[in-house]
Amino acid sequence: MTEPLFPALLNPPAREAVRFGSVALDYPGLAAAAGAVARRLRSVETTRGRRAHVAVWATPTAHTAVAVVGALVAGVPAVPINPRSGEREVAHIVEDSAPALVLAEPGVTLPRELARVPRVSVSLTGDGGELPPEPPAEHPALIIYTSGTTGAPKGVVLPRRAVASTIDALGEAWRWTAADVLVHGLPLFHVHGLVLGILGPVRLGGTVHHLGRFGTDALVERLSAGGTMMFGVPTMYHRIAEEIADRPDLARALSSARLLVSGSAALPVHDHERIGAATGQRVVERYGMTETLMNTSVRVDGPARPGTVGVPLAGVRVRLVDDAGAELTEDDGQTIGEIQVTGSNLFTEYLNRPDATRDAFDGEWFRTGDMGVRDPDGSLRIVGRRATDLIKSGGYKIGAGEIENALLDHPGVAEVAVTGEPDPDLGERVVAWVVPAAAPRPSEADLADHVATLLAPHKRPRVVRYLDALPRNDMGKVMKRALGG
């Protein structure tokens, strides 16, 4: 018999499951509402004679949580769509995934490309009743589209066993239990906010309070009302770090939480230090991606390691390889290699793209495209993406991430991104894109000397370009290709 993905829905406890502002569902209510969605989707599957995909217009609402949980209960793969996607991207996802239905909250206006798909308005109520039988562990649960930075977005097919194994492994690493109340304001169309931030608490039988839209005032309110955990991205923690010295209420709220987690991009060490100094708390980082869900994490029972993403999670193996694909065994914190992973957390395929699926693997190992180093204690540090963050200059391999952290230690730097650009002498030169903290802005020579003092002379930026803001996507990641990196 297949293990249920959501055990708490089979025998619902009398406690709150999800809250979005003033809208809340306890476990009996979530089971009833998700069950109603599941029964509707099972009838669609029966009439069409196949297990069709369903799109979910993934607004930050309880309706999205009910829609996705209901689809998973039914065993129908859900395709969450970012409500901020442009017309071309929505059209591509609809054409590629061919959803039989779109699930959405009542009254919301869908874009033209999605409005052509038959629609089911999701209700937050239901009549109860027995839930459908549990589908096989290898059955697709979600199809989540990549950001499309190197071409059209690809649909990553995530099986149910990957969702279950990632949540369970994080539960073990973070001592995450049904007693926890998670607070976050992450979008619900991607792994961080949806899989970890909604499906995680529901699988473990806990509670999630979603802020709707992230803000420090709302964060203080929910953490002060019993929140034990917070999930965020570096842009959120940067806002916290900027405010926390002058916000005793914010410092108290964060101090009261059991666990603070940052992901989706590297959290600068400077922000780690500012938050730690004000709260006595450490921020735990983890490492994952759409195709692998979660790979590594700093453990709650391990040492604080700002700047690292911790050790492999249960069920996951990680290795570093050189440019020829040979495994690197060095754990000196210096030798850079591409990160490859294998384990129960992996996706099964890119939808309709057997060529891309084949190219993504080296045997059983998934090629992440991320570059990292391994410290002597086994912790992994990410230095960036192979395509945008590995700079080969003067015969050295340089990771953009460590230069960014060094520059953020300069009082004149508020934000920074580091890229490489062609250089006739060095091969590539280091370029720093700097958002100054205040006027007067630091000089290029000052910033170069600062990096050369903290790291090594060959890692100093050869060019500094000043910006008012860095281009970022909806997950807060800097879009380096927009900078020319």
Order of alpha helices (4+ residues) and beta strands (2+ residues): alpha-beta-beta-alpha-beta-alpha-beta-alpha-beta-alpha-beta-beta-beta-alpha-beta-alpha-beta-alpha-beta-alpha-alpha-beta-alpha-beta-beta-beta-beta-beta-beta-beta-alpha-beta-beta-beta-beta-beta-alpha-beta-beta-alpha-beta
